[in-house]
Amino acid sequence: MQGYNPRTGEPFGEPVAKTPDSEVDRIASAAAVAFSAWSVVPAADRAVVLEKVADALDAESSLLVSTADSETALGTPRLTTELKRTTNQLRLFAEVLREGSYVEATLDSANPDIIPPRPVLRRVLRPLGTVAVFSASNFPFAFSVAGGDTASALASGCSVVVKAHSAHPSTSRETARVVVDALREAGAPEGVFGIVHGTEAGVALVKHSAVRAVGFTGSTGGGRALFDLAQGRPDPIPFYGELGSVNPTVILPGAATPDIAEGFAQSLTMGVGQFCTNPGLVFAPESLVPALGEAVAATSGGAMLNERMCDSYKAGTDALAASDLVSVVSTGTRPDEAWAVAPLLFATSVEVFEENLEKLTEEHFGPAALIVTYSSPSELHSVLAKLPGTLTGTVHAAESDHAEAGEIAEVLRRVAGRLIFNAWPTGVAVAWGQHHGGPWPATTNPLHTSVGATSIRRWIAPVTYQSWPDALLPAELQDANPLGIPRRVDGVLGVH
C-alpha cells in the first residue's frame, strides 16, 4: 500500500505490504487467544492500560501529526486537535470503566410466590470477543487505528484487529506501532491488538471465524458490501457501520438573516467538506440564497484526501450542475494543488426537490451543498419526513419561530440521530450524552452510536446467571458489590 501527498499527488513514505490471508488468520487467531485473558482483566486495570495508550500517543504527537499531514493534507492544527480528541476518547472510556454502569448489572431476588416463580437472577453485559475495526479515510486518528471503535472495544474487554485505510498507510503503521508498544509495556496480553492492510485482508477479516463483531466507517457502497458479508456468514455477526449522511438543516424565517451565512460557509468547507456531519442540505427562504451564495463564494477549497475522492466529488457535482433540476448559486476558490476542489452551492425549489428526492439527496462528499427554497415552513413537513436516514438534523430559529421549530424537530427526530438547535452539525463532542448514528443509510443499526460513552454497548452482550453461588459470580453481580458500581436490585437503581 502506497501513501500519497494530496497536495502534490506524489508518493509519500515507504510502501506498506498488503496482508496475505495466512497472516490475517494468524493475527485474528492470536487476538482470539488474547481475548480470553483480556476479557477477565478487572475493569479498573483495563482503564489504566487505556490511559497508558493515550499517554503514549500524546508523547509521539509530533511524528504522528506530521506523518498524517503529509498523507492527508488536513493541516497541522486540525490533526493536532484530532489526535488530542483521540487520546481523550481513550481517557473517557477509562472513566466509563471505573464508573461501571455500562455493564447494566441487574439483580433479582428469588420470589416463589409469584407466577411463574422467580429464581435468583443476575444479569450483566459481557464482551463478545474479537472485533474487526475498519478505519475511516477522513479521520486518520479519531476514526482510525486508535479511534473510537478501537477504544470502546478494548475498554469492553474485546480484542481488536484493525483494517487500516489505504489513504494513509504510513500514519496507520506509525499509530499501530505506538499502540502495540504501549499495550505491551502496560502488560496487556500479546495479540490483543493487531492491524492488517489491503481490501482483501478486510474481506478475510470479516469472514474469519474468530471475529465476533465489526465496526466500520466509510462509504455506503463499501459498508453495504461488508454488511452483507457479515450477515452471510454461516454464523452471522453484528456489523456496526456508519455510512452516508446529508445532514439536513432547516433555517426558519426568523433566523434567515445575513449573519447566518458565514457560519454555514465555515461549516460547509471545514476540512474541505470531508466530514460525515457536513451540512449538505439546507432548507431556507429564497431571500437568504444571495447571502449564502456570497459566503460560499468567499471561501477556498483544498486538497481532498485522495485522488479517487477528488474524482468522485468532481463527477458528482458536474453531473448535478449539468442537470435541469438545480441552479449553481456560487463557487469558491480552488487552490493550485493536485487533488484540490472548489466549494459549490446549488439551489432548487422545495417542489422540484420533493419530486426528485432520491436523486437530490445523493451525498457529494466534499464542500458542496444544496439549498432548497421554500415559501412557508408548512411546506417542509412532508418532504422532511421522506428524507433518508441521517446522522444529524439542525434547526435555526428565532424566538418567534419556536413553535414551528418544535414541530420540525418532531419530524426530524424520525430520520436523524442528533438534533441541533442554532448551531452547525460539524464537530461531534466525545461525551456521555453523545449519539452519533441514525436510520439507514446513516448507520446500519440506528440503536447504537459510534461516538460517546454508550458506543461501548456495541461490543457487549447480556448473560443471565440463574441460581449461581455468590462466590462464583462475576464481581459486578456479587451481593457485596465489591466494585461499588451502580446496579439495579429488585427494580431499584443505585449503588447497592
C-alpha positions in Angstrom: 0.0 0.0 0.0 1.5 3.3 -1.1 0.6 6.6 0.6 0.4 9.9 -1.4 0.6 13.6 -0.6 -2.8 15.1 -1.8 -1.2 18.5 -2.3 1.3 17.2 -4.9 0.0 13.8 -5.9 3.5 12.4 -5.2 4.1 9.2 -3.3 4.8 9.6 0.4 6.6 7.2 2.8 7.6 3.6 2.3 5.0 1.2 0.8 3.2 -1.0 3.3 2.7 -4.6 2.2 -0.8 -6.0 1.8 -1.6 -8.6 4.4 -2.0 -12.1 3.0 -4.8 -14.3 4.1 -2.4 -16.5 6.1 -1.3 -13.6 8.1 -4.8 -12.4 8.7 -5.6 -15.8 10.1 -2.6 -15.7 12.4 -3.4 -12.2 13.7 -7.1 -12.9 14.2 -6.3 -16.2 15.9 -3.9 -14.5 18.2 -6.5 -11.9 19.0 -8.9 -14.6 20.0 -6.4 -16.2 22.3 -5.6 -12.8 23.8 -9.4 -12.1 24.3 -9.6 -15.0 26.8 -7.1 -13.2 29.0 -8.0 -9.6 28.4 -11.8 -10.1 29.0 -11.2 -11.1 32.6 -8.8 -8.3 33.4 -10.7 -6.1 36.0 -12.2 -3.0 34.5 -10.1 -0.7 36.7 -7.0 -2.3 35.4 -8.2 -2.0 31.8 -8.8 1.7 32.5 -5.1 2.1 33.4 -4.0 0.4 30.2 -6.2 2.7 28.1 -4.7 5.7 29.8 -1.2 4.5 29.1 -2.0 4.1 25.4 -3.4 7.6 25.4 -0.2 8.9 27.1 2.0 7.1 24.5 0.1 8.6 21.6 0.4 12.1 23.1 4.1 11.6 23.5 4.5 10.7 19.8 2.2 13.5 18.6 4.8 15.4 16.6 5.7 12.4 14.4 2.1 11.2 14.1 0.7 14.6 13.1 3.5 15.4 10.6 3.0 11.9 9.0 -0.7 12.3 8.8 -0.5 15.8 7.3 1.8 14.5 4.5 -0.7 11.8 3.7 -4.0 13.7 4.1 -3.3 17.5 3.7 -5.7 18.1 6.6 -3.2 20.5 8.2 -1.3 20.5 11.4 -3.9 22.5 13.5 -6.7 20.2 12.5 -4.7 17.0 13.0 -3.2 18.1 16.3 -6.8 18.7 17.6 -7.9 15.4 16.2 -5.1 13.4 17.9 -6.0 15.0 21.2 -9.6 14.1 20.6 -8.4 10.5 20.0 -6.5 10.3 23.3 -9.4 11.9 25.1 -11.6 9.1 23.8 -9.3 6.6 25.4 -9.4 8.5 28.7 -13.2 8.8 28.5 -13.5 5.0 28.3 -11.2 4.8 31.3 -13.8 6.8 33.2 -16.6 4.6 31.8 -14.8 1.5 33.2 -14.3 3.0 36.6 -17.9 4.2 36.9 -19.2 0.8 36.0 -22.8 1.3 34.9 -22.0 0.3 31.3 -22.4 -3.4 32.3 -26.0 -2.8 33.4 -25.7 -5.1 36.4 -29.2 -6.3 37.4 -30.1 -8.5 40.4 -33.5 -10.1 41.1 -34.1 -11.9 44.4 -36.0 -15.2 44.4 -39.8 -15.0 44.8 -41.5 -18.4 45.0 -44.9 -16.8 45.5 -45.4 -15.2 42.1 -46.5 -17.0 38.8 -44.3 -18.2 37.4 -42.0 -18.5 40.5 -38.8 -16.4 40.2 -35.4 -17.9 41.0 -32.4 -15.7 41.8 -31.5 -14.0 38.5 -28.4 -11.8 37.9 -27.8 -10.2 34.5 -24.7 -8.5 33.2 -23.2 -7.4 29.9 -20.1 -9.3 28.8 -17.6 -8.7 25.9 -18.3 -10.5 22.7 -14.8 -11.5 21.5 -12.6 -10.2 18.8 -13.8 -7.0 17.0 -12.7 -6.0 13.4 -12.4 -2.3 13.1 -12.3 -0.6 9.7 -10.5 2.7 9.6 -12.0 5.8 8.0 -10.3 7.9 5.4 -11.4 11.3 6.7 -10.3 10.9 10.3 -6.8 9.4 10.3 -6.7 9.3 14.1 -10.2 9.7 15.7 -12.0 7.1 13.5 -8.9 5.1 12.6 -6.3 2.8 14.2 -6.7 4.1 17.7 -10.0 5.8 17.2 -13.4 5.4 18.9 -14.2 1.9 17.8 -10.8 0.6 18.9 -11.0 2.5 22.3 -14.5 1.3 23.1 -13.9 -2.3 22.0 -10.7 -2.6 24.1 -12.5 -1.0 27.0 -15.3 -3.5 26.8 -12.8 -6.4 27.2 -12.7 -7.3 23.5 -9.6 -7.8 21.5 -9.2 -5.7 18.3 -7.9 -6.2 14.7 -7.9 -3.0 12.7 -8.1 -2.9 8.9 -6.0 0.2 8.0 -7.3 2.6 5.4 -5.4 2.7 2.2 -5.4 6.5 2.1 -2.9 6.8 5.0 -0.9 3.6 5.4 2.2 5.3 7.0 0.0 7.1 9.6 -1.7 3.8 10.3 1.6 1.9 10.6 3.1 4.5 13.0 -0.1 4.7 15.1 -0.3 0.9 15.4 3.4 0.8 16.5 2.7 3.2 19.3 -0.4 1.3 20.4 1.3 -2.1 20.3 4.3 -0.9 22.3 2.1 0.8 24.9 -0.1 -2.2 25.3 2.9 -4.5 25.7 4.5 -2.1 28.3 1.3 -1.9 30.2 1.1 -5.7 30.5 -1.8 -6.3 28.2 -1.9 -9.8 26.6 0.2 -10.2 23.4 -2.1 -10.1 20.4 -4.9 -8.1 22.0 -4.5 -5.5 19.2 -3.4 -6.2 15.6 -3.5 -4.5 12.2 -4.0 -5.6 8.6 -3.7 -3.8 5.3 -5.5 -4.2 2.0 -9.0 -4.7 0.7 -8.7 -8.5 0.5 -7.4 -8.6 4.1 -10.5 -6.7 5.2 -12.8 -9.2 3.5 -10.8 -12.1 5.0 -11.1 -10.5 8.4 -14.9 -10.1 8.3 -15.2 -13.8 7.2 -12.8 -15.1 9.9 -14.4 -17.3 12.5 -12.6 -15.6 15.3 -14.2 -12.2 14.6 -17.4 -11.7 16.6 -18.4 -8.1 15.5 -17.4 -5.4 13.0 -17.1 -1.6 13.3 -17.0 0.3 10.0 -16.8 4.0 9.0 -16.9 4.7 5.3 -18.9 4.8 2.1 -22.4 3.4 1.7 -21.3 1.0 -1.1 -18.3 -0.4 0.8 -20.3 -0.6 4.1 -23.2 -2.4 2.4 -20.9 -5.0 0.9 -19.2 -5.8 4.2 -22.6 -5.7 6.0 -23.9 -8.4 3.6 -20.7 -10.4 4.0 -21.1 -10.3 7.8 -24.7 -11.4 7.6 -23.9 -14.1 5.0 -21.5 -15.9 7.2 -22.5 -19.4 8.5 -22.6 -17.6 11.9 -23.8 -14.0 11.2 -22.2 -11.4 13.3 -23.1 -7.8 14.3 -22.0 -5.2 11.8 -22.0 -1.6 13.0 -21.5 0.7 10.0 -21.5 4.5 9.7 -22.2 5.2 6.1 -23.7 8.2 4.3 -25.4 11.3 5.6 -26.8 14.5 4.1 -27.5 16.3 7.5 -30.5 18.5 6.7 -30.5 22.0 8.1 -33.7 24.0 8.4 -33.4 27.8 8.6 -36.7 29.2 9.7 -37.8 32.7 8.7 -36.9 34.5 11.9 -33.3 33.2 11.7 -32.9 33.9 7.9 -30.6 36.8 8.4 -27.3 37.5 6.5 -25.4 36.8 9.7 -26.2 33.1 9.5 -24.4 32.7 6.1 -20.9 33.0 7.4 -21.4 30.2 9.9 -22.9 28.0 7.2 -20.0 28.5 4.8 -17.4 27.8 7.6 -19.2 24.5 8.5 -19.6 23.5 4.8 -15.9 24.0 4.0 -14.3 22.7 7.2 -11.8 20.0 6.4 -12.7 20.5 2.7 -16.2 19.3 3.5 -14.9 15.8 4.3 -17.0 15.4 7.4 -19.8 12.8 7.9 -21.7 15.7 9.5 -21.2 18.2 6.7 -24.4 20.3 6.2 -25.0 19.2 2.6 -28.8 20.0 2.5 -30.2 23.3 3.7 -33.9 24.4 3.6 -34.1 28.2 3.6 -36.3 31.1 2.5 -35.4 32.2 -1.1 -34.5 35.6 0.3 -31.5 34.1 2.1 -29.9 32.5 -1.0 -27.8 35.6 -2.1 -26.2 35.9 1.3 -25.4 32.1 1.4 -24.0 32.3 -2.1 -21.7 35.3 -1.2 -20.5 33.5 1.8 -19.6 30.4 -0.1 -18.0 32.4 -3.0 -15.6 33.9 -0.4 -14.3 30.5 0.7 -11.4 28.4 -0.6 -11.4 24.7 -1.1 -8.4 22.4 -0.7 -6.9 19.1 -1.5 -9.2 16.1 -1.0 -7.9 13.1 0.9 -7.1 11.0 -2.2 -7.5 11.1 -5.9 -10.5 8.8 -6.0 -12.4 11.0 -3.6 -11.4 14.1 -5.7 -12.6 12.5 -8.9 -15.9 11.3 -7.3 -16.6 14.8 -6.0 -16.0 16.4 -9.4 -18.0 13.8 -11.3 -21.0 14.1 -8.9 -21.1 17.9 -8.7 -20.5 18.2 -12.5 -23.5 15.9 -13.2 -25.6 17.9 -10.7 -24.7 21.2 -12.3 -25.5 19.9 -15.8 -29.0 18.8 -14.8 -32.0 20.9 -15.1 -33.0 20.3 -11.5 -30.8 22.9 -9.8 -29.0 26.1 -10.4 -25.4 26.9 -9.5 -25.5 29.7 -6.9 -21.8 30.2 -6.4 -18.4 28.6 -6.5 -15.5 29.2 -4.1 -11.8 29.2 -5.0 -9.9 26.1 -6.0 -6.2 26.1 -4.7 -3.5 25.1 -7.1 -3.0 21.6 -5.5 -3.0 18.2 -7.1 -6.3 16.9 -5.7 -7.9 20.2 -4.8 -11.6 21.0 -5.4 -13.7 24.2 -5.1 -16.7 24.7 -2.8 -20.0 24.7 -4.6 -23.5 25.9 -3.7 -26.6 24.8 -5.6 -30.3 25.7 -5.3 -33.7 24.3 -6.1 -37.3 24.8 -5.0 -39.0 22.6 -2.5 -41.4 21.4 -5.2 -38.6 20.2 -7.5 -36.7 18.7 -4.6 -39.7 16.6 -3.5 -40.4 15.4 -7.0 -36.7 14.3 -7.4 -35.9 13.5 -3.8 -33.9 10.3 -4.4 -31.6 12.0 -6.9 -31.2 15.2 -5.0 -30.3 13.6 -1.7 -27.3 11.8 -3.1 -24.3 12.7 -0.9 -21.5 14.6 -2.7 -18.7 14.0 -0.2 -16.9 17.4 -0.1 -17.6 21.1 0.2 -20.9 21.1 -1.8 -24.4 21.9 -0.6 -27.9 22.2 -2.0 -30.2 25.0 -0.8 -33.9 24.0 -1.0 -36.0 27.2 -1.0 -39.5 27.4 0.5 -42.2 30.0 0.9 -43.8 28.7 4.1 -42.4 26.3 6.8 -45.6 24.3 6.4 -44.2 23.1 3.0 -41.4 21.3 4.7 -43.2 18.8 6.9 -44.0 16.2 4.2 -40.6 16.5 2.5 -38.6 16.2 5.7 -40.4 13.1 6.6 -39.3 11.5 3.3 -35.6 12.1 3.8 -33.2 9.2 4.0 -31.8 8.4 7.5 -29.1 10.9 8.6 -26.7 11.5 11.4 -28.0 14.9 12.2 -30.9 17.3 11.8 -30.5 21.0 12.5 -32.9 23.8 13.1 -32.1 27.5 13.2 -34.8 29.6 14.7 -35.5 32.9 16.3 -37.8 33.1 19.4 -40.7 33.9 17.1 -40.1 30.5 15.3 -40.1 28.3 18.4 -43.5 26.7 17.9 -42.6 25.8 14.3 -39.1 24.7 15.4 -40.7 22.2 17.8 -42.9 20.7 15.0 -39.9 20.5 12.6 -37.9 18.7 15.3 -40.6 16.2 15.8 -40.4 15.3 12.1 -36.6 15.3 12.0 -36.2 13.0 15.0 -37.6 10.2 13.0 -34.8 10.4 10.4 -31.9 11.8 12.4 -29.9 10.6 15.4 -28.9 14.0 16.8 -31.0 17.2 16.7 -29.1 20.5 16.8 -30.6 23.9 17.6 -29.0 27.2 16.4 -25.6 25.6 15.7 -23.9 23.7 12.9 -23.6 19.9 12.8 -19.8 19.7 12.1 -18.0 18.7 15.3 -19.1 15.7 17.4 -18.3 16.0 21.1 -16.9 12.9 22.8 -19.2 12.7 25.9 -21.6 10.5 27.9 -24.6 12.0 26.2 -23.5 11.9 22.6 -25.3 9.9 19.9 -23.6 9.5 16.5 -25.9 7.3 14.5 -29.3 7.3 12.7 -31.5 5.3 10.4 -30.2 3.7 7.2 -28.1 4.8 5.3 -26.6 6.9 8.1 -25.8 3.7 10.0 -26.6 0.0 9.7 -28.1 0.0 13.3 -29.9 3.1 14.5 -30.0 1.9 18.1 -26.3 2.3 18.6 -23.7 5.1 18.4 -20.1 5.2 17.3 -19.2 8.2 19.5 -19.6 8.7 23.2 -19.7 6.5 26.3 -22.5 4.3 25.1 -20.6 3.2 22.0 -19.2 0.5 24.2 -22.7 -1.1 24.1 -21.9 -2.5 20.6 -19.3 -4.9 21.8 -21.0 -6.4 24.9 -24.0 -8.7 25.1 -26.2 -9.8 28.1 -25.9 -13.0 30.0 -28.0 -14.0 33.0 -26.7 -16.2 35.9 -29.6 -18.2 37.4 -29.2 -19.6 41.0 -25.4 -19.4 41.0 -23.5 -19.3 44.3 -22.3 -15.8 45.1 -18.6 -16.7 45.1 -18.8 -18.0 41.5 -20.4 -14.9 40.1 -18.6 -12.0 38.4 -17.7 -9.3 40.8 -20.3 -7.0 39.2 -23.0 -9.3 40.4 -21.8 -10.4 43.9 -24.0 -9.5 46.9 -21.4 -7.2 48.4 -20.9 -5.2 45.2 -17.1 -5.1 45.7 -16.6 -2.8 42.8 -19.1 -0.2 44.1 -20.8 0.2 40.8 -24.4 1.3 40.1 -26.8 -1.7 39.9 -30.5 -2.4 39.6 -31.5 -4.6 42.6 -35.1 -5.8 42.6 -36.0 -3.0 40.3 -34.3 -0.2 42.2 -31.3 1.6 40.6 -28.5 2.6 42.9 -25.1 1.8 44.3 -26.1 -1.3 46.3 
